[in-house]
Amino acid sequence: MAKKEADSKAAKSKASGKSEKTKKGGVRKYFRDLKSELKKVVWPSRKQVINNTGIVLSVMAVMALFLFGIDTGLGAAIKALLNLGA
């Protein structure tokens, strides 16, 4: 009977994907690993960030004008079609 209970606990532990070893020091280990990974990141320079931001804002403005044009054109086309029936 005790063997079945131990097997059942082991099966539940495997099913949940967590073992007793992974539970210990989890939060501390997570932040330690996070800190070491952030040291490996190559951060962009200020000039690169400003350049990329300008590109993104320019593309957004062009797309906004494009969508505005399509919306206005389709709206006028629908009004024209509705006026034909009246």
Summary of the structure (lengths in Angstrom):
residues: 86
radius of gyration: 29.9
end to end distance: 84.4
largest distance: 84.5
contacts: 146
relative contact order: 0.04
helix: 86%
strand: 0%
